Amino acid sequence: MSQQSSPCVPGLFTEEGGARVLGNRCVTCNTPYFPKASACHNPRCTESKMEDAAFGGKGVIWSYSVADFPPPPPHKFDKPFKPYVIGVIDMENGLRIVGQLVDPLEKVQVGAKVELVIAPVYHEDDKAYTSWKFKLV
Ligand SMILES: [Zn+2]
């Protein structure tokens, strides 16, 4: 059984070539950005030269919090609501990204290794609406 899926917000991530978020990188100093930055913010950078880049792969949980209440409208969620973990992830590619974890709270701890995945946030009309998330590895 394959279910149709569609991004919650288009243009922020891809599954082609593996799960990756769409950001950019400064060619001069190699600083990665997600979401995209219009200019490099590195104070030591000599020349801001931005180039589109996709970021995926592994990282570690720097910190996390538990959302134990449903998100306010217009955000949607599968009912009944289940508390979920929001992590701040230090990626091997240099990014620090916020994202939901697909794993249950009992398994999550600071310092645990995770990888970026694309997973459903909610379902509607037999369709899964997806976003980037993180999964323990
Ligand atoms: Zn730079």
Backbone and ligand atoms as CSV (ligand in chain L), in Angstrom:
chain,resi,resn,atom,element,x,y,z
A,1,MET,N,N,0.842,-1.194,0.000
A,1,MET,CA,C,0.000,0.000,0.000
A,1,MET,C,C,0.875,1.242,0.000
A,2,SER,N,N,0.745,2.042,-1.018
A,2,SER,CA,C,1.517,3.287,-1.003
A,2,SER,C,C,0.548,4.456,-0.880
A,3,GLN,N,N,0.903,5.326,0.011
A,3,GLN,CA,C,0.033,6.466,0.272
A,3,GLN,C,C,0.653,7.709,-0.354
A,4,GLN,N,N,-0.186,8.544,-0.911
A,4,GLN,CA,C,0.310,9.791,-1.466
A,4,GLN,C,C,0.821,10.684,-0.347
A,5,SER,N,N,1.860,11.431,-0.662
A,5,SER,CA,C,2.334,12.394,0.327
A,5,SER,C,C,2.679,13.703,-0.351
A,6,SER,N,N,2.673,14.737,0.456
A,6,SER,CA,C,2.910,16.072,-0.039
A,6,SER,C,C,3.538,16.881,1.092
A,7,PRO,N,N,4.461,17.788,0.779
A,7,PRO,CA,C,5.085,18.566,1.864
A,7,PRO,C,C,4.081,19.485,2.550
A,8,CYS,N,N,4.195,19.651,3.883
A,8,CYS,CA,C,3.386,20.640,4.616
A,8,CYS,C,C,3.626,22.034,4.042
A,9,VAL,N,N,4.886,22.328,3.818
A,9,VAL,CA,C,5.286,23.611,3.221
A,9,VAL,C,C,6.233,23.285,2.075
A,10,PRO,N,N,5.851,23.598,0.829
A,10,PRO,CA,C,6.702,23.246,-0.306
A,10,PRO,C,C,7.994,24.068,-0.346
A,11,GLY,N,N,9.042,23.454,-0.886
A,11,GLY,CA,C,10.279,24.194,-1.145
A,11,GLY,C,C,11.301,24.177,-0.033
A,12,LEU,N,N,10.998,23.495,1.092
A,12,LEU,CA,C,11.947,23.506,2.208
A,12,LEU,C,C,12.785,22.237,2.296
A,13,PHE,N,N,12.346,21.163,1.641
A,13,PHE,CA,C,13.101,19.911,1.725
A,13,PHE,C,C,12.823,19.054,0.508
A,14,THR,N,N,13.625,18.002,0.328
A,14,THR,CA,C,13.461,17.078,-0.783
A,14,THR,C,C,13.728,15.659,-0.297
A,15,GLU,N,N,13.200,14.686,-1.037
A,15,GLU,CA,C,13.521,13.286,-0.761
A,15,GLU,C,C,14.369,12.710,-1.892
A,16,GLU,N,N,14.553,13.479,-2.966
A,16,GLU,CA,C,15.371,13.024,-4.089
A,16,GLU,C,C,16.832,12.994,-3.673
A,17,GLY,N,N,17.463,11.846,-3.873
A,17,GLY,CA,C,18.863,11.719,-3.474
A,17,GLY,C,C,19.021,11.622,-1.964
A,18,GLY,N,N,17.953,11.230,-1.264
A,18,GLY,CA,C,17.984,11.132,0.196
A,18,GLY,C,C,17.318,12.336,0.825
A,19,ALA,N,N,16.881,12.156,2.077
A,19,ALA,CA,C,16.175,13.221,2.790
A,19,ALA,C,C,17.123,14.390,3.067
A,20,ARG,N,N,16.768,15.544,2.574
A,20,ARG,CA,C,17.624,16.719,2.769
A,20,ARG,C,C,16.787,17.986,2.857
A,21,VAL,N,N,17.230,18.934,3.668
A,21,VAL,CA,C,16.599,20.247,3.696
A,21,VAL,C,C,17.316,21.142,2.694
A,22,LEU,N,N,16.552,22.115,2.141
A,22,LEU,CA,C,17.087,22.984,1.094
A,22,LEU,C,C,17.507,24.318,1.686
A,23,GLY,N,N,18.791,24.535,1.751
A,23,GLY,CA,C,19.320,25.781,2.283
A,23,GLY,C,C,20.329,26.364,1.334
A,24,ASN,N,N,21.296,27.056,1.888
A,24,ASN,CA,C,22.403,27.515,1.059
A,24,ASN,C,C,23.673,27.587,1.893
A,25,ARG,N,N,24.758,27.892,1.213
A,25,ARG,CA,C,26.072,27.865,1.841
A,25,ARG,C,C,26.891,29.011,1.259
A,26,CYS,N,N,27.712,29.619,2.109
A,26,CYS,CA,C,28.616,30.660,1.619
A,26,CYS,C,C,29.853,29.968,1.035
A,27,VAL,N,N,30.122,30.234,-0.226
A,27,VAL,CA,C,31.240,29.593,-0.909
A,27,VAL,C,C,32.582,30.074,-0.328
A,28,THR,N,N,32.620,31.312,0.140
A,28,THR,CA,C,33.870,31.873,0.654
A,28,THR,C,C,34.312,31.215,1.971
A,29,CYS,N,N,33.386,31.120,2.943
A,29,CYS,CA,C,33.782,30.624,4.268
A,29,CYS,C,C,33.169,29.263,4.599
A,30,ASN,N,N,32.333,28.731,3.694
A,30,ASN,CA,C,31.748,27.401,3.846
A,30,ASN,C,C,30.675,27.297,4.935
A,31,THR,N,N,30.143,28.428,5.413
A,31,THR,CA,C,29.102,28.398,6.447
A,31,THR,C,C,27.768,27.958,5.836
A,32,PRO,N,N,27.130,26.902,6.421
A,32,PRO,CA,C,25.829,26.449,5.908
A,32,PRO,C,C,24.674,27.211,6.550
A,33,TYR,N,N,23.568,27.372,5.804
A,33,TYR,CA,C,22.384,28.053,6.316
A,33,TYR,C,C,21.129,27.279,5.966
A,34,PHE,N,N,20.246,27.137,6.923
A,34,PHE,CA,C,18.890,26.648,6.678
A,34,PHE,C,C,17.968,27.261,7.717
A,35,PRO,N,N,16.866,27.934,7.324
A,35,PRO,CA,C,16.518,28.238,5.934
A,35,PRO,C,C,17.565,29.128,5.261
A,36,LYS,N,N,17.382,29.325,3.953
A,36,LYS,CA,C,18.354,30.089,3.172
A,36,LYS,C,C,18.567,31.486,3.746
A,37,ALA,N,N,19.810,31.924,3.711
A,37,ALA,CA,C,20.148,33.292,4.116
A,37,ALA,C,C,20.429,34.102,2.861
A,38,SER,N,N,20.054,35.375,2.887
A,38,SER,CA,C,20.292,36.214,1.701
A,38,SER,C,C,21.751,36.631,1.618
A,39,ALA,N,N,22.431,36.636,2.772
A,39,ALA,CA,C,23.852,36.986,2.805
A,39,ALA,C,C,24.512,36.226,3.946
A,40,CYS,N,N,25.819,36.046,3.871
A,40,CYS,CA,C,26.554,35.331,4.913
A,40,CYS,C,C,26.602,36.175,6.191
A,41,HIS,N,N,26.349,35.532,7.344
A,41,HIS,CA,C,26.341,36.242,8.632
A,41,HIS,C,C,27.613,36.004,9.435
A,42,ASN,N,N,28.561,35.296,8.883
A,42,ASN,CA,C,29.816,34.999,9.589
A,42,ASN,C,C,30.652,36.283,9.672
A,43,PRO,N,N,30.888,36.798,10.899
A,43,PRO,CA,C,31.621,38.082,11.029
A,43,PRO,C,C,33.056,37.993,10.521
A,44,ARG,N,N,33.624,36.787,10.442
A,44,ARG,CA,C,35.006,36.647,9.959
A,44,ARG,C,C,35.075,36.424,8.449
A,45,CYS,N,N,33.911,36.370,7.795
A,45,CYS,CA,C,33.883,36.085,6.358
A,45,CYS,C,C,34.280,37.334,5.570
A,46,THR,N,N,35.117,37.149,4.565
A,46,THR,CA,C,35.626,38.286,3.790
A,46,THR,C,C,34.708,38.688,2.648
A,47,GLU,N,N,33.948,37.710,2.087
A,47,GLU,CA,C,33.050,38.043,0.984
A,47,GLU,C,C,31.862,37.088,0.970
A,48,SER,N,N,30.645,37.642,1.099
A,48,SER,CA,C,29.439,36.817,1.078
A,48,SER,C,C,29.155,36.353,-0.342
A,49,LYS,N,N,29.254,35.022,-0.567
A,49,LYS,CA,C,28.924,34.449,-1.881
A,49,LYS,C,C,28.044,33.231,-1.638
A,50,MET,N,N,26.724,33.402,-1.814
A,50,MET,CA,C,25.782,32.350,-1.462
A,50,MET,C,C,25.497,31.428,-2.635
A,51,GLU,N,N,25.415,30.127,-2.315
A,51,GLU,CA,C,25.137,29.114,-3.321
A,51,GLU,C,C,24.140,28.124,-2.720
A,52,ASP,N,N,23.098,27.746,-3.486
A,52,ASP,CA,C,22.102,26.782,-2.987
A,52,ASP,C,C,22.772,25.473,-2.589
A,53,ALA,N,N,22.265,24.866,-1.523
A,53,ALA,CA,C,22.821,23.593,-1.065
A,53,ALA,C,C,21.732,22.806,-0.348
A,54,ALA,N,N,21.812,21.480,-0.411
A,54,ALA,CA,C,20.878,20.601,0.285
A,54,ALA,C,C,21.632,19.864,1.379
A,55,PHE,N,N,21.015,19.791,2.560
A,55,PHE,CA,C,21.705,19.218,3.713
A,55,PHE,C,C,20.916,18.057,4.301
A,56,GLY,N,N,21.586,16.948,4.493
A,56,GLY,CA,C,20.957,15.799,5.142
A,56,GLY,C,C,21.993,15.108,6.001
A,57,GLY,N,N,21.708,13.859,6.334
A,57,GLY,CA,C,22.691,13.068,7.060
A,57,GLY,C,C,22.446,13.032,8.549
A,58,LYS,N,N,23.536,12.865,9.289
A,58,LYS,CA,C,23.427,12.603,10.723
A,58,LYS,C,C,23.819,13.801,11.582
A,59,GLY,N,N,23.443,13.679,12.865
A,59,GLY,CA,C,23.795,14.699,13.833
A,59,GLY,C,C,23.558,14.153,15.233
A,60,VAL,N,N,23.719,15.009,16.245
A,60,VAL,CA,C,23.440,14.606,17.616
A,60,VAL,C,C,22.457,15.597,18.237
A,61,ILE,N,N,21.681,15.088,19.200
A,61,ILE,CA,C,20.700,15.935,19.880
A,61,ILE,C,C,21.437,16.869,20.835
A,62,TRP,N,N,21.352,18.173,20.579
A,62,TRP,CA,C,21.987,19.177,21.433
A,62,TRP,C,C,21.080,19.492,22.613
A,63,SER,N,N,19.779,19.548,22.356
A,63,SER,CA,C,18.775,19.763,23.396
A,63,SER,C,C,17.418,19.350,22.832
A,64,TYR,N,N,16.427,19.244,23.684
A,64,TYR,CA,C,15.092,18.936,23.184
A,64,TYR,C,C,14.037,19.374,24.187
A,65,SER,N,N,12.800,19.422,23.699
A,65,SER,CA,C,11.666,19.776,24.536
A,65,SER,C,C,10.504,18.880,24.123
A,66,VAL,N,N,9.496,18.795,24.969
A,66,VAL,CA,C,8.338,17.969,24.657
A,66,VAL,C,C,7.115,18.870,24.492
A,67,ALA,N,N,6.459,18.736,23.335
A,67,ALA,CA,C,5.210,19.462,23.103
A,67,ALA,C,C,4.086,18.552,23.575
A,68,ASP,N,N,3.530,18.841,24.752
A,68,ASP,CA,C,2.455,17.972,25.249
A,68,ASP,C,C,1.096,18.648,25.165
A,69,PHE,N,N,0.992,19.554,24.195
A,69,PHE,CA,C,-0.299,20.179,23.891
A,69,PHE,C,C,-0.386,20.341,22.376
A,70,PRO,N,N,-1.576,20.282,21.793
A,70,PRO,CA,C,-1.704,20.402,20.334
A,70,PRO,C,C,-1.272,21.783,19.856
A,71,PRO,N,N,-0.702,21.832,18.645
A,71,PRO,CA,C,-0.319,23.134,18.098
A,71,PRO,C,C,-1.574,23.951,17.770
A,72,PRO,N,N,-1.513,25.269,17.908
A,72,PRO,CA,C,-2.691,26.110,17.629
A,72,PRO,C,C,-2.968,26.171,16.124
A,73,PRO,N,N,-4.217,26.456,15.718
A,73,PRO,CA,C,-4.523,26.635,14.299
A,73,PRO,C,C,-3.653,27.768,13.733
A,74,PRO,N,N,-3.237,27.735,12.486
A,74,PRO,CA,C,-3.710,26.821,11.436
A,74,PRO,C,C,-2.956,25.496,11.371
A,75,HIS,N,N,-2.082,25.211,12.348
A,75,HIS,CA,C,-1.327,23.958,12.310
A,75,HIS,C,C,-2.260,22.775,12.504
A,76,LYS,N,N,-1.958,21.694,11.781
A,76,LYS,CA,C,-2.804,20.508,11.846
A,76,LYS,C,C,-2.036,19.363,12.480
A,77,PHE,N,N,-2.786,18.395,13.031
A,77,PHE,CA,C,-2.145,17.237,13.657
A,77,PHE,C,C,-3.115,16.068,13.611
A,78,ASP,N,N,-2.561,14.855,13.684
A,78,ASP,CA,C,-3.408,13.661,13.713
A,78,ASP,C,C,-4.067,13.540,15.077
A,79,LYS,N,N,-5.367,13.219,15.061
A,79,LYS,CA,C,-6.103,13.054,16.316
A,79,LYS,C,C,-6.263,11.572,16.636
A,80,PRO,N,N,-6.217,11.113,17.874
A,80,PRO,CA,C,-6.006,11.981,19.036
A,80,PRO,C,C,-4.569,12.483,19.105
A,81,PHE,N,N,-4.397,13.672,19.666
A,81,PHE,CA,C,-3.076,14.274,19.769
A,81,PHE,C,C,-2.166,13.414,20.638
A,82,LYS,N,N,-0.931,13.241,20.164
A,82,LYS,CA,C,0.086,12.556,20.968
A,82,LYS,C,C,1.246,13.503,21.189
A,83,PRO,N,N,1.715,13.640,22.442
A,83,PRO,CA,C,2.871,14.501,22.687
A,83,PRO,C,C,4.054,14.068,21.813
A,84,TYR,N,N,4.854,15.029,21.393
A,84,TYR,CA,C,5.997,14.701,20.551
A,84,TYR,C,C,7.206,15.509,21.005
A,85,VAL,N,N,8.371,15.046,20.566
A,85,VAL,CA,C,9.631,15.672,20.958
A,85,VAL,C,C,10.096,16.620,19.859
A,86,ILE,N,N,10.512,17.810,20.250
A,86,ILE,CA,C,11.146,18.757,19.336
A,86,ILE,C,C,12.614,18.834,19.738
A,87,GLY,N,N,13.489,18.514,18.799
A,87,GLY,CA,C,14.911,18.493,19.093
A,87,GLY,C,C,15.648,19.646,18.451
A,88,VAL,N,N,16.759,20.024,19.065
A,88,VAL,CA,C,17.712,20.944,18.438
A,88,VAL,C,C,18.924,20.077,18.111
A,89,ILE,N,N,19.212,19.936,16.824
A,89,ILE,CA,C,20.176,18.947,16.364
A,89,ILE,C,C,21.428,19.616,15.801
A,90,ASP,N,N,22.582,19.216,16.315
A,90,ASP,CA,C,23.846,19.645,15.725
A,90,ASP,C,C,24.212,18.643,14.642
A,91,MET,N,N,24.116,19.088,13.387
A,91,MET,CA,C,24.376,18.205,12.258
A,91,MET,C,C,25.883,18.118,11.967
A,92,GLU,N,N,26.292,16.988,11.395
A,92,GLU,CA,C,27.696,16.824,11.014
A,92,GLU,C,C,28.101,17.835,9.948
A,93,ASN,N,N,27.121,18.342,9.190
A,93,ASN,CA,C,27.421,19.309,8.131
A,93,ASN,C,C,27.561,20.741,8.651
A,94,GLY,N,N,27.458,20.915,9.969
A,94,GLY,CA,C,27.686,22.241,10.559
A,94,GLY,C,C,26.430,23.003,10.923
A,95,LEU,N,N,25.268,22.531,10.469
A,95,LEU,CA,C,24.016,23.216,10.797
A,95,LEU,C,C,23.537,22.838,12.185
A,96,ARG,N,N,22.830,23.749,12.831
A,96,ARG,CA,C,22.050,23.428,14.031
A,96,ARG,C,C,20.595,23.637,13.642
A,97,ILE,N,N,19.828,22.541,13.586
A,97,ILE,CA,C,18.458,22.596,13.064
A,97,ILE,C,C,17.465,22.138,14.124
A,98,VAL,N,N,16.311,22.808,14.159
A,98,VAL,CA,C,15.204,22.389,15.013
A,98,VAL,C,C,14.286,21.478,14.205
A,99,GLY,N,N,13.845,20.389,14.805
A,99,GLY,CA,C,12.910,19.511,14.117
A,99,GLY,C,C,12.274,18.531,15.074
A,100,GLN,N,N,11.109,18.009,14.679
A,100,GLN,CA,C,10.448,16.982,15.484
A,100,GLN,C,C,11.245,15.691,15.414
A,101,LEU,N,N,11.163,14.900,16.472
A,101,LEU,CA,C,11.725,13.555,16.437
A,101,LEU,C,C,10.590,12.559,16.221
A,102,VAL,N,N,10.851,11.517,15.445
A,102,VAL,CA,C,9.818,10.507,15.216
A,102,VAL,C,C,9.761,9.523,16.381
A,103,ASP,N,N,10.785,9.514,17.221
A,103,ASP,CA,C,10.871,8.535,18.300
A,103,ASP,C,C,10.131,9.004,19.549
A,104,PRO,N,N,9.673,8.030,20.374
A,104,PRO,CA,C,8.963,8.398,21.602
A,104,PRO,C,C,9.910,9.020,22.639
A,105,LEU,N,N,9.334,9.872,23.464
A,105,LEU,CA,C,10.090,10.617,24.474
A,105,LEU,C,C,11.015,9.728,25.307
A,106,GLU,N,N,10.544,8.523,25.699
A,106,GLU,CA,C,11.320,7.654,26.584
A,106,GLU,C,C,12.681,7.296,25.992
A,107,LYS,N,N,12.800,7.333,24.660
A,107,LYS,CA,C,14.050,6.919,24.021
A,107,LYS,C,C,14.993,8.077,23.743
A,108,VAL,N,N,14.502,9.313,23.890
A,108,VAL,CA,C,15.281,10.483,23.475
A,108,VAL,C,C,16.178,10.958,24.607
A,109,GLN,N,N,17.442,11.242,24.304
A,109,GLN,CA,C,18.319,11.871,25.288
A,109,GLN,C,C,19.360,12.749,24.593
A,110,VAL,N,N,19.798,13.773,25.321
A,110,VAL,CA,C,20.810,14.682,24.798
A,110,VAL,C,C,22.060,13.873,24.451
A,111,GLY,N,N,22.639,14.152,23.287
A,111,GLY,CA,C,23.844,13.465,22.859
A,111,GLY,C,C,23.586,12.252,21.982
A,112,ALA,N,N,22.312,11.819,21.883
A,112,ALA,CA,C,21.983,10.657,21.050
A,112,ALA,C,C,22.156,11.005,19.577
A,113,LYS,N,N,22.582,10.006,18.786
A,113,LYS,CA,C,22.756,10.213,17.349
A,113,LYS,C,C,21.431,10.090,16.622
A,114,VAL,N,N,21.216,10.968,15.657
A,114,VAL,CA,C,19.986,10.970,14.858
A,114,VAL,C,C,20.342,11.185,13.392
A,115,GLU,N,N,19.373,10.886,12.517
A,115,GLU,CA,C,19.530,11.262,11.117
A,115,GLU,C,C,18.286,11.977,10.641
A,116,LEU,N,N,18.480,12.824,9.631
A,116,LEU,CA,C,17.378,13.586,9.077
A,116,LEU,C,C,16.522,12.676,8.200
A,117,VAL,N,N,15.208,12.724,8.386
A,117,VAL,CA,C,14.275,11.934,7.581
A,117,VAL,C,C,13.115,12.842,7.158
A,118,ILE,N,N,12.375,12.385,6.151
A,118,ILE,CA,C,11.127,13.055,5.782
A,118,ILE,C,C,10.003,12.156,6.276
A,119,ALA,N,N,9.101,12.702,7.091
A,119,ALA,CA,C,8.061,11.886,7.717
A,119,ALA,C,C,6.767,12.686,7.835
A,120,PRO,N,N,5.635,11.964,7.945
A,120,PRO,CA,C,4.341,12.651,8.036
A,120,PRO,C,C,4.204,13.494,9.309
A,121,VAL,N,N,3.568,14.645,9.171
A,121,VAL,CA,C,3.195,15.480,10.315
A,121,VAL,C,C,1.722,15.232,10.637
A,122,TYR,N,N,0.918,15.116,9.583
A,122,TYR,CA,C,-0.502,14.790,9.763
A,122,TYR,C,C,-1.036,14.167,8.477
A,123,HIS,N,N,-2.228,13.583,8.580
A,123,HIS,CA,C,-2.875,12.959,7.438
A,123,HIS,C,C,-4.220,13.631,7.205
A,124,GLU,N,N,-4.575,13.770,5.924
A,124,GLU,CA,C,-5.856,14.379,5.587
A,124,GLU,C,C,-6.275,13.848,4.215
A,125,ASP,N,N,-7.516,13.428,4.072
A,125,ASP,CA,C,-8.027,12.907,2.799
A,125,ASP,C,C,-7.110,11.832,2.216
A,126,ASP,N,N,-6.723,10.861,3.029
A,126,ASP,CA,C,-5.867,9.750,2.585
A,126,ASP,C,C,-4.500,10.201,2.086
A,127,LYS,N,N,-4.077,11.343,2.487
A,127,LYS,CA,C,-2.789,11.859,2.053
A,127,LYS,C,C,-1.966,12.221,3.283
A,128,ALA,N,N,-0.657,11.912,3.218
A,128,ALA,CA,C,0.245,12.273,4.314
A,128,ALA,C,C,0.913,13.601,3.997
A,129,TYR,N,N,0.897,14.506,4.938
A,129,TYR,CA,C,1.586,15.786,4.787
A,129,TYR,C,C,2.875,15.723,5.599
A,130,THR,N,N,3.986,15.940,4.911
A,130,THR,CA,C,5.295,15.627,5.477
A,130,THR,C,C,6.126,16.862,5.804
A,131,SER,N,N,7.146,16.618,6.617
A,131,SER,CA,C,8.148,17.630,6.910
A,131,SER,C,C,9.456,16.916,7.214
A,132,TRP,N,N,10.534,17.670,7.387
A,132,TRP,CA,C,11.773,17.042,7.856
A,132,TRP,C,C,11.615,16.762,9.339
A,133,LYS,N,N,12.158,15.636,9.749
A,133,LYS,CA,C,12.166,15.251,11.159
A,133,LYS,C,C,13.495,14.547,11.435
A,134,PHE,N,N,13.676,14.110,12.655
A,134,PHE,CA,C,14.887,13.373,12.992
A,134,PHE,C,C,14.514,12.030,13.618
A,135,LYS,N,N,15.378,11.033,13.369
A,135,LYS,CA,C,15.118,9.677,13.830
A,135,LYS,C,C,16.393,9.163,14.506
A,136,LEU,N,N,16.238,8.547,15.652
A,136,LEU,CA,C,17.397,7.971,16.352
A,136,LEU,C,C,18.048,6.901,15.486
A,137,VAL,N,N,19.383,6.862,15.480
A,137,VAL,CA,C,20.097,5.826,14.709
A,137,VAL,C,C,20.896,4.923,15.638
L,1,ZN,ZN,ZN,30.810,33.577,4.348
